[in-house]
């Protein structure tokens, strides 16, 4: 779950991010750390309240209401007892912790892990994009509120990005998952190596460019690989535009605002062309992401950006290499 408010202050962490071409940290990281410290019993209190509510409901419901209540309780028990749900919770937690600490790689991390636990490429990408729809809209509105959106760049990104996303979803749902899985694993392996490259080669800030070129082809490619690979819009589009010397604040805000439309259209395409049997995955990603913010804050506090890049890039590369080996053997 990604709702970003970039912190553009000249902090040591942001200087590290700038040196290796990463987006600025999220201002929510610090506030979430303080909130977790001050409200560390809130999660336990919520669980206790839910347990009490279920107990009361069991004793108050009668007749048909009791039947409905029992059905709801049975459905909840099936979800809670599902290994697939808890695998998705773990994936959502890890991916959101990575995204919260680095400002990127949510989709790539989620898709890599989901394929690793047995999901098909279409199921994994659909689950990631449906989950993102619930958060990217708020992210875009937040960036618009803070004046981080370049409307001209936004218009040049959205339409090609949507076209690329829908085309990628159509391709992914038209081809047998077993046939395309090696190619997806290879793409994710390349993205893992790309993250490792960022950790290995420090980049120097470039002067801001007054003219942004070749945006439409870049957005088309970003939307396509995002749909096919389950992630890549941020690393492909944001990293390229910032690497060309464009204003990081406007670039990050505009790309994140456009991401809602790419996620929405891609998720809609998956719902239209594929059987949607991935709600457990979606729910797991969302639930896992809810509890990841304190861990992301801890990672930011304990590890520098370069170390995180090494860890994330290595993990994604190894998992993708293993997935590729399993797919082709």
C-alpha positions in Angstrom: 0.0 0.0 0.0 1.7 3.2 -1.2 0.7 6.7 -0.1 3.8 8.9 -0.5 4.4 12.5 0.7 8.1 13.0 -0.4 10.3 14.7 2.2 12.5 17.1 0.2 14.6 18.3 3.2 18.4 18.1 3.0 18.6 15.2 5.5 21.4 12.6 5.5 19.0 9.9 4.3 17.8 12.0 1.4 21.4 12.8 0.4 22.0 9.1 0.3 18.9 8.6 -1.9 20.0 11.4 -4.2 23.5 10.0 -4.6 22.2 6.6 -5.9 19.2 7.9 -7.8 16.4 7.0 -5.5 13.2 9.0 -4.7 13.3 11.1 -1.5 12.0 9.4 1.7 8.4 9.6 2.6 7.5 12.1 5.3 5.1 9.5 6.7 8.1 7.3 7.7 9.0 9.5 10.7 5.4 10.2 11.7 4.5 6.5 11.4 7.5 5.6 13.6 6.4 8.1 16.3 2.8 6.9 16.0 3.8 3.3 16.4 5.9 4.2 19.5 3.0 6.1 21.1 0.3 3.6 20.1 2.2 0.4 20.3 -0.8 -1.4 22.0 -3.3 -0.2 19.4 -3.0 -3.4 17.4 -3.5 -5.7 20.4 -6.4 -3.6 21.5 -8.0 -3.9 18.1 -7.6 -7.7 18.1 -9.2 -7.9 21.5 -12.1 -5.7 20.5 -12.6 -7.9 17.4 -12.6 -11.1 19.5 -15.1 -9.6 21.9 -17.4 -8.4 19.1 -17.4 -11.9 17.5 -18.2 -13.4 20.9 -21.1 -11.0 21.5 -22.4 -11.6 17.9 -22.4 -15.3 18.4 -24.7 -15.0 21.5 -27.0 -12.3 20.2 -27.7 -13.6 16.7 -30.8 -15.8 16.6 -32.9 -17.5 13.8 -32.0 -16.4 10.3 -29.6 -13.8 11.6 -27.8 -16.5 13.4 -27.5 -18.5 10.2 -26.1 -15.4 8.4 -23.7 -14.8 11.3 -22.5 -18.3 11.3 -21.9 -18.1 7.5 -19.9 -15.0 8.0 -17.9 -16.5 10.8 -17.3 -19.6 8.7 -16.1 -17.5 5.8 -13.8 -15.6 8.1 -12.4 -18.8 9.5 -11.7 -20.1 6.0 -9.8 -16.9 5.1 -7.8 -17.0 8.4 -7.0 -20.7 7.9 -5.9 -20.3 4.3 -2.2 -20.7 3.7 -2.5 -18.6 0.6 -3.9 -15.7 2.6 -1.1 -15.8 5.1 1.5 -16.1 2.3 0.0 -12.9 0.7 0.1 -11.2 4.1 3.8 -12.0 4.4 4.3 -10.7 0.9 2.4 -7.5 1.5 4.3 -6.9 4.7 7.7 -7.4 3.1 6.9 -5.5 -0.1 5.5 -2.5 1.7 8.4 -2.5 4.1 10.7 -2.4 1.1 8.7 0.3 -0.6 8.4 2.4 2.5 12.2 2.2 3.0 13.2 2.8 -0.6 10.3 4.6 -2.2 10.0 2.1 -5.0 9.9 -1.7 -5.8 6.5 -2.5 -4.3 5.1 -4.2 -7.4 8.3 -5.9 -8.3 8.8 -7.3 -4.8 5.1 -8.4 -4.5 5.1 -10.1 -7.9 8.4 -11.9 -7.3 7.2 -13.3 -4.0 3.7 -14.2 -5.2 5.1 -16.2 -8.1 7.5 -17.8 -5.7 4.7 -19.1 -3.5 2.9 -20.6 -6.5 0.7 -17.9 -8.0 0.4 -17.7 -11.8 1.8 -14.6 -13.5 -1.7 -13.3 -14.3 -2.9 -14.0 -10.8 0.1 -12.3 -9.2 -0.1 -9.2 -11.4 -3.9 -8.9 -11.0 -3.6 -9.1 -7.2 -0.9 -6.5 -7.1 -2.8 -4.0 -9.3 -6.1 -4.5 -7.6 -4.5 -3.9 -4.2 -2.7 -0.7 -5.6 -6.0 0.8 -6.8 -7.0 1.3 -3.2 -4.0 3.4 -2.4 -2.6 5.1 -5.5 -5.6 7.3 -5.8 -4.9 8.8 -2.4 -1.3 9.1 -3.2 -2.1 11.1 -6.4 -4.5 13.4 -4.5 -1.9 14.0 -1.9 0.7 15.0 -4.5 -1.8 17.2 -6.2 -2.6 18.9 -2.9 1.1 19.6 -2.2 1.7 21.0 -5.7 3.9 18.1 -6.8 2.1 17.4 -10.1 3.1 18.8 -13.4 -0.1 18.8 -15.4 1.5 18.8 -18.8 3.8 15.9 -17.9 0.8 14.1 -16.3 -1.2 14.3 -19.6 1.8 12.9 -21.5 2.2 10.0 -19.1 -1.4 8.8 -18.5 -2.8 7.9 -21.9 0.4 6.0 -23.1 0.7 4.4 -19.7 -2.9 3.2 -19.7 -2.5 1.8 -23.2 0.7 0.0 -22.3 -0.9 -1.4 -19.1 -4.0 -2.7 -20.9 -1.9 -4.2 -23.7 0.3 -5.9 -21.1 -2.8 -7.3 -19.2 -4.2 -8.6 -22.5 -1.0 -10.3 -23.4 -0.6 -11.9 -19.9 -4.2 -13.2 -19.9 -4.0 -14.5 -23.5 -0.9 -16.7 -23.0 -0.8 -19.8 -20.9 0.8 -19.0 -17.6 3.3 -21.9 -17.7 4.6 -20.6 -21.1 5.1 -17.0 -20.0 6.3 -17.6 -16.5 10.0 -18.1 -17.5 9.9 -14.7 -19.3 8.3 -13.0 -16.3 11.0 -14.5 -14.0 13.7 -13.4 -16.4 12.3 -9.8 -16.4 12.1 -9.7 -12.6 15.7 -11.1 -12.5 16.8 -8.2 -14.7 15.0 -5.7 -12.4 16.8 -7.3 -9.4 20.1 -6.8 -11.2 19.0 -3.2 -12.0 18.5 -2.5 -8.3 21.9 -4.1 -7.6 23.5 -1.8 -10.2 22.0 1.2 -8.4 23.7 0.0 -5.2 27.0 -0.6 -7.1 27.2 2.6 -9.2 26.6 5.9 -7.4 25.2 8.6 -9.7 25.8 12.3 -9.5 22.9 14.8 -9.6 22.4 16.3 -13.0 21.2 19.9 -13.6 17.4 20.1 -14.1 16.3 19.8 -17.7 13.8 22.4 -19.0 12.6 20.0 -21.7 11.3 16.5 -21.1 11.7 14.3 -24.2 10.4 10.9 -25.3 7.9 10.7 -22.5 5.1 8.9 -24.4 7.3 5.9 -25.4 8.7 5.7 -21.9 5.2 5.7 -20.4 4.0 3.1 -22.9 6.9 0.8 -22.0 6.4 1.5 -18.3 2.7 0.6 -18.4 3.4 -2.5 -20.4 6.1 -4.0 -18.2 4.2 -3.0 -15.1 1.2 -5.1 -16.2 3.2 -8.0 -17.6 5.8 -8.1 -14.7 3.4 -7.0 -11.9 5.6 -4.0 -11.3 8.1 -1.6 -12.9 6.2 1.6 -13.5 8.2 3.5 -10.8 11.6 2.0 -11.5 11.2 2.4 -15.2 9.5 5.8 -15.5 10.6 7.7 -12.3 14.2 6.5 -12.4 14.6 7.4 -16.1 13.0 10.9 -15.8 15.0 11.7 -12.7 18.1 10.3 -14.2 17.7 12.7 -17.1 18.0 15.6 -14.7 14.3 16.4 -14.3 13.0 18.0 -11.1 12.7 15.1 -8.6 9.7 16.6 -6.7 7.6 17.2 -9.8 8.7 14.0 -11.4 7.9 11.7 -8.5 4.6 13.4 -7.7 3.5 13.3 -11.4 4.5 9.7 -11.9 2.7 8.6 -8.7 -0.4 10.6 -9.6 -0.5 8.9 -13.1 0.1 5.5 -11.4 -3.5 5.4 -10.2 -4.9 5.4 -13.7 -2.4 2.8 -14.8 -3.3 0.5 -11.8 -7.0 1.1 -12.3 -7.0 0.3 -16.0 -4.7 -2.6 -15.6 -6.8 -4.1 -12.8 -10.0 -3.5 -14.8 -8.4 -5.4 -17.8 -7.5 -8.3 -15.6 -11.0 -8.4 -14.2 -12.5 -8.3 -17.7 -10.3 -10.9 -19.4 -9.3 -13.2 -16.6 -11.3 -15.2 -14.0 -10.9 -13.2 -10.8 -10.0 -15.8 -8.2 -7.4 -13.7 -6.4 -9.3 -12.0 -3.6 -7.4 -13.9 -0.9 -4.2 -12.5 -2.4 -5.5 -9.0 -2.6 -6.8 -9.1 1.0 -3.5 -10.5 2.2 -1.5 -7.8 0.4 -3.6 -5.1 2.0 -3.5 -6.6 5.5 0.2 -7.2 5.3 0.9 -3.7 4.1 -1.1 -2.2 7.1 1.4 -3.6 9.6 4.6 -2.9 7.6 5.0 0.9 8.3 6.7 0.5 11.7 9.1 -2.1 10.2 9.9 0.2 7.2 10.6 3.0 9.7 12.9 0.8 11.6 14.7 -0.2 8.4 15.2 3.4 7.5 16.5 4.2 10.9 18.9 1.2 11.1 20.2 0.7 7.5 21.3 3.2 4.9 19.8 3.3 1.4 22.7 1.5 -0.3 22.6 -1.4 2.2 18.8 -1.7 1.6 19.4 -1.7 -2.1 21.9 -4.5 -1.8 19.5 -6.6 0.3 16.5 -6.0 -1.9 18.3 -6.5 -5.2 20.0 -9.7 -3.9 16.7 -11.1 -2.6 14.8 -10.3 -5.8 17.6 -11.6 -8.0 17.9 -14.9 -6.1 14.1 -15.5 -5.9 13.7 -14.7 -9.6 16.6 -17.0 -10.6 15.1 -19.8 -8.6 11.6 -19.1 -10.2 13.3 -19.1 -13.6 15.0 -22.4 -12.8 11.7 -24.0 -11.7 9.9 -22.7 -14.8 12.3 -24.0 -17.4 13.4 -27.3 -15.9 
